[in-house]
Amino acid sequence: MYYRLPEPKRKSKISASRKLMLKSLMVAKAKEELEQEIVEKDEQKAKFLEEKAPPIRTGGLSLAELRILCEELHTRIDVVDEERYDIEAKVLHNTREIKDLNIKVLDLRGKFKRPNLRRVRVSADAILRSLLGSKHKVSLDLRANLKSVKKEDTEKEKTVEVSDWRKNVEAMSGMEGRKKMFDAAKGQNQ
């Protein structure tokens, strides 16, 4: 199996309450900057619109002058629509190129041989610590969990006293007796 050992975590020199306070201050500062940025964008948008689209004065114009003004506005709208169409076509072309280049990059990555991982000898405790974190103290000392069997105990089980079968007739009757007989037969086979 191949495993990468996690970096040991360093103890923080800052208390938890101090960290929480610093985080809340950072969030408050980021919120203020975001609101300020939104206000600046709105100001820039209004300034741009004032420069590019000054207010139209229609007061005091005759019908012919209004028609000429409308024709000029329609020609400007047509020019803007053509520019927008050209820009959309360029964007689509560029996105297709980006997708093609990404595919080529992935193909090139597949052609190069990846380095072999080193075999690292890791105990089960280290694997559990890396998976569960250092908070959980779980040990997999399997030998401690095994039952110890002494030779004397097995020899005593082998020497079964031979007694009169009539004495045990009542003890062996019913389901209890059958279970004992089954367990005894099973023990002799092993």
Secondary structure, 3 states (H helix, E strand, C coil): CCCCCCCCCCCCCCCHHHHHHHHHHHHHHHHHHHHHHHHHHHHHHHHHHHHHCCCCCCCCCCHHHHHHHHHHHHHHHHHHHHHHHHHHHHHHHHHHHHHHHHHHHHHHHHHCCCCCCCCCCCCHHHHHHHHHCCCCCCCCCHHHHCCCCCHHHHHHHHCCCCCCCCCCHHHHCHHHHHHHHHHHHHHHHC
